């Protein structure tokens, strides 16, 4: 293996300010910069020359899930002495442009989500051409290798979906409504496809606009009123599960609610039984591993999974019987 090139020196604050202004002009885009760490010299310790890493996600504005990813990334950056830039845009074209911004800023590594892989291929190729290592996280487990990413950290969504389908069989469900809040998102589509493949009952998809909470709840309530045979609602995020609980009540439905993903409010719902279970893909861990892996690659040539296999962070079921074990971490904002 060739020795990885040394990190570039960090550009001045003027460039960072310009990038922040440019980001604010894009609808749905946000960006922030943080830095922390100590000086040391060898692998396993923060280096004297500070690396610069960009984390670019497709996370929407106000989605608490991405706060967990970002906290994990910031923890790794603090440990490794990395200057971390976080930017997000739910629009794939906007996300791709943020990756190009990071390339122009001459970062030392990029961590990126591939919710819509085709839209990101050109930007990722540009990073590679510039000699910048790129790793994937959270979305794109079936596309990261073909896109040329170095490593991948996340959950196999098809496996997770099939596990939920099996769980619904165990719970004697008969008609599941799988709510997808972002049409075309490969991770969400794979989850529901997995549920449908494994579940012995009927699986129906409901597509909603996840950026409009009121519209999501209205559509779900109407669907539950229309079809009283639905006895299970499966959502793709904690906040959507909490909304589904209210929709079930408003519709006078007998349906139960289960979900992918976890946050502190969802933990409370699992504890009191209003949500049956959550599938935890450990977003904090995804952010942490993505940033740490770039630091390890640049300082010691390490490649997790050998570049041929993803590093899985889930799925794990959180139910009423085991939720106490993760509750204190959720309260601290890391699960």
C-alpha positions in Angstrom: 0.0 0.0 0.0 1.3 3.4 -0.8 1.8 5.8 2.1 -1.1 8.2 2.2 -0.2 11.8 1.4 0.3 14.2 4.3 -2.6 16.4 5.1 -2.9 19.8 3.5 -2.4 22.9 5.8 -5.8 24.3 6.8 -6.9 27.4 4.7 -7.6 30.7 6.4 -10.8 31.7 8.1 -11.8 33.9 5.1 -12.3 30.8 2.9 -14.5 29.2 5.6 -16.6 32.3 5.9 -17.1 32.5 2.2 -18.2 28.8 2.2 -20.7 29.5 5.0 -22.2 32.5 3.1 -22.5 30.4 -0.1 -24.2 27.6 1.8 -26.7 29.9 3.4 -27.9 31.0 -0.1 -29.0 27.4 -0.8 -32.4 26.4 0.4 -32.3 23.6 2.9 -28.6 23.9 3.4 -26.7 24.4 6.6 -23.1 24.5 7.5 -21.0 24.8 10.6 -17.4 24.5 11.5 -15.9 23.1 14.7 -12.3 22.3 15.8 -10.8 20.6 18.8 -8.1 18.2 19.8 -4.6 17.9 21.3 -1.1 17.6 19.8 0.8 14.4 19.5 2.6 12.5 16.8 1.9 8.8 16.2 -1.1 6.8 15.0 -3.6 6.5 17.8 -2.9 10.1 18.9 -3.8 13.5 17.5 -1.1 14.9 15.2 0.6 18.2 15.3 -0.6 19.0 11.7 -4.4 19.4 11.8 -6.3 17.6 9.2 -9.5 19.1 7.7 -12.5 16.9 7.1 -15.9 17.7 5.6 -19.0 15.7 6.6 -21.7 16.2 3.9 -25.1 14.6 4.4 -28.6 14.7 2.8 -30.1 15.5 6.2 -33.1 17.8 6.2 -33.5 20.9 8.3 -34.6 20.1 11.8 -34.2 16.3 11.7 -32.9 15.2 15.1 -31.4 12.1 13.6 -28.6 14.0 12.0 -27.8 15.7 15.2 -26.7 12.3 16.5 -24.6 11.7 13.4 -23.0 15.1 13.8 -22.3 14.6 17.5 -20.5 11.3 16.8 -18.4 13.0 14.1 -17.5 15.9 16.4 -16.4 13.5 19.1 -14.1 11.8 16.7 -12.8 15.1 15.5 -12.1 16.2 19.0 -10.2 13.0 19.8 -8.1 13.1 16.6 -7.4 16.9 16.5 -9.4 17.3 13.2 -11.0 20.5 11.9 -14.4 19.3 11.0 -16.9 21.0 8.7 -20.5 19.8 8.7 -22.8 20.7 5.8 -26.1 19.3 4.7 -28.7 19.7 1.9 -31.7 17.5 1.4 -31.7 18.3 -2.3 -29.2 15.9 -4.1 -27.9 18.6 -6.4 -27.3 20.9 -3.5 -25.5 18.1 -1.6 -23.3 17.4 -4.6 -22.4 21.1 -4.8 -21.4 21.0 -1.1 -19.0 18.1 -1.9 -17.5 20.2 -4.7 -17.2 23.1 -2.2 -15.2 20.8 0.1 -12.9 19.8 -2.8 -12.3 23.5 -3.7 -11.5 24.1 0.0 -8.8 21.4 -0.3 -10.0 19.3 2.6 -8.0 16.2 3.6 -11.0 13.9 3.6 -14.7 13.8 2.9 -17.5 11.7 4.5 -20.7 11.6 2.5 -24.1 10.0 2.5 -25.4 8.4 -0.8 -29.2 8.6 -0.4 -29.4 9.2 -4.1 -26.2 7.8 -5.4 -26.4 8.8 -9.1 -26.7 12.4 -8.2 -23.4 12.2 -6.1 -21.2 10.3 -8.6 -19.8 13.3 -10.4 -18.9 15.1 -7.1 -17.3 12.0 -5.6 -15.3 11.5 -8.8 -14.1 15.0 -8.6 -12.9 14.5 -5.0 -11.1 11.4 -6.0 -9.5 13.1 -9.0 -8.2 15.8 -6.5 -6.6 13.1 -4.4 -9.1 13.4 -1.5 -10.2 10.2 0.1 -14.0 9.8 0.4 -15.9 7.5 2.8 -19.6 6.7 3.0 -22.0 6.5 5.8 -25.7 5.9 6.5 -27.0 5.6 3.0 -25.7 3.9 -0.1 -24.6 0.5 1.1 -25.3 -1.0 -2.4 -23.5 1.8 -4.2 -20.5 2.9 -2.2 -18.0 0.6 -4.0 -19.2 1.4 -7.5 -19.1 5.1 -6.6 -15.4 4.7 -5.6 -15.7 5.3 -1.9 -12.9 4.0 0.3 -15.0 2.6 3.2 -18.6 2.5 4.3 -20.3 2.7 7.7 -23.9 2.0 8.2 -26.8 -0.5 8.3 -27.7 -2.9 5.6 -31.2 -1.6 5.1 -32.5 -4.6 3.3 -31.4 -6.9 6.2 -33.0 -4.4 8.7 -36.2 -4.4 6.7 -36.4 -8.2 6.6 -35.8 -8.3 10.4 -38.7 -6.0 10.9 -40.9 -8.1 8.7 -40.0 -11.2 10.8 -40.7 -9.2 14.0 -44.2 -8.2 12.7 -44.9 -11.9 12.0 -43.9 -12.7 15.6 -46.3 -9.9 16.8 -49.2 -11.5 14.7 -49.6 -8.4 12.5 -51.7 -8.8 9.3 -51.6 -5.5 7.4 -48.5 -3.2 7.6 -48.4 0.4 6.2 -44.8 1.3 5.5 -44.5 5.1 5.5 -41.7 6.5 3.2 -41.1 10.2 3.9 -38.6 10.8 1.0 -39.4 9.2 -2.4 -36.4 7.8 -4.2 -34.2 7.6 -1.0 -32.5 4.2 -1.6 -32.2 3.5 2.1 -35.9 4.1 2.9 -37.0 2.2 -0.2 -34.8 -0.8 0.8 -36.2 -0.9 4.3 -39.8 -1.2 3.1 -38.8 -3.6 0.4 -37.2 -5.8 3.1 -40.3 -5.6 5.2 -42.5 -6.6 2.3 -40.2 -9.5 1.4 -40.1 -11.1 4.9 -43.5 -10.2 6.3 -46.2 -12.9 5.9 -49.0 -10.4 5.9 -49.9 -7.5 3.5 -47.4 -4.7 3.2 -48.5 -1.4 1.7 -46.4 1.7 1.0 -47.5 5.3 1.8 -45.4 8.1 0.3 -45.4 11.4 2.2 -43.5 14.7 2.1 -41.3 14.4 5.1 -40.4 18.1 5.2 -44.0 19.0 6.0 -45.0 17.4 9.3 -48.6 18.5 9.2 -49.0 17.1 5.7 -47.5 13.8 6.9 -49.8 13.4 9.8 -52.9 14.4 7.7 -52.1 11.9 5.0 -51.5 9.1 7.6 -54.7 9.9 9.5 -56.7 9.8 6.3 -55.2 6.5 5.2 -56.0 4.9 8.6 -59.5 6.1 8.4 -59.9 4.8 4.9 -58.5 1.3 5.6 -59.4 0.0 9.0 -57.6 -3.3 8.3 -54.2 -1.7 8.8 -52.9 -3.0 12.1 -49.3 -1.9 12.0 -47.7 1.4 10.9 -44.0 1.3 10.2 -42.2 4.6 10.0 -38.7 5.5 8.8 -37.7 7.9 11.6 -38.4 8.6 15.3 -40.2 11.9 14.8 -42.5 10.2 12.2 -43.3 7.5 14.7 -44.3 10.0 17.3 -46.5 11.7 14.7 -48.0 8.3 13.8 -49.0 7.7 17.4 -51.1 10.9 17.2 -52.5 9.9 13.8 -53.6 6.5 15.0 -55.4 8.1 17.9 -57.1 10.8 15.8 -58.2 8.2 13.2 -59.6 5.9 15.9 -57.4 3.1 14.5 -56.4 -0.1 16.2 -53.0 0.0 14.5 -49.7 -0.3 16.5 -46.7 1.8 15.6 -43.1 0.6 15.1 -40.2 2.5 13.6 -36.7 2.6 12.3 -34.3 4.9 14.2 -34.2 6.3 17.7 -34.0 9.4 19.8 -34.7 10.4 23.4 -38.4 11.1 22.8 -38.8 7.8 21.0 -37.2 6.0 24.0 -39.9 7.4 26.2 -42.6 6.1 23.8 -41.1 2.6 23.7 -40.9 2.7 27.5 -44.6 3.6 27.9 -45.7 1.2 25.1 -47.1 3.7 22.6 -44.4 2.6 20.1 -43.8 -1.2 20.0 -40.1 -1.1 19.0 -37.4 0.8 17.2 -34.6 -0.4 15.0 -31.4 1.4 16.0 -28.7 1.8 13.4 -26.5 3.9 15.8 -26.1 7.2 13.9 -23.7 8.5 16.5 -21.4 5.6 15.7 -21.7 6.2 12.0 -20.6 9.8 12.3 -17.8 8.8 14.7 -16.4 6.0 12.6 -16.6 8.0 9.3 -14.4 10.8 10.7 -12.1 8.6 12.6 -11.6 6.3 9.6 -10.4 9.3 7.5 -7.9 10.2 10.2 -6.6 6.7 10.4 -6.3 6.4 6.7 -4.3 9.6 6.4 -2.1 8.9 9.4 -1.6 5.2 9.2 -3.0 3.9 5.9 -5.8 1.9 7.6 -8.9 0.9 5.6 -11.8 -0.5 7.6 -13.4 -3.5 6.0 -10.4 -3.7 3.7 -12.3 -1.6 1.2 -14.4 -4.6 0.2 -16.9 -4.9 3.0 -19.0 -2.4 4.8 -18.7 -1.8 8.5 -22.2 -2.5 9.9 -23.6 -0.4 12.7 -27.0 -2.1 12.9 -29.7 -3.3 13.1 -30.5 -3.7 16.7 -34.0 -3.8 18.2 -34.9 -1.6 21.1 -38.1 -2.8 22.8 -39.8 -2.3 26.1 -37.7 -5.1 27.6 -34.3 -3.6 26.8 -34.9 0.1 26.4 -33.6 0.9 29.9 -30.1 -0.1 28.7 -30.0 2.7 26.1 -32.1 5.3 27.9 -29.3 7.2 29.6 -27.3 7.4 26.4 -30.4 8.7 24.6 -30.9 11.3 27.3 -27.4 12.5 26.7 -28.1 12.9 23.0 -25.8 10.1 21.8 -28.4 7.3 21.0 
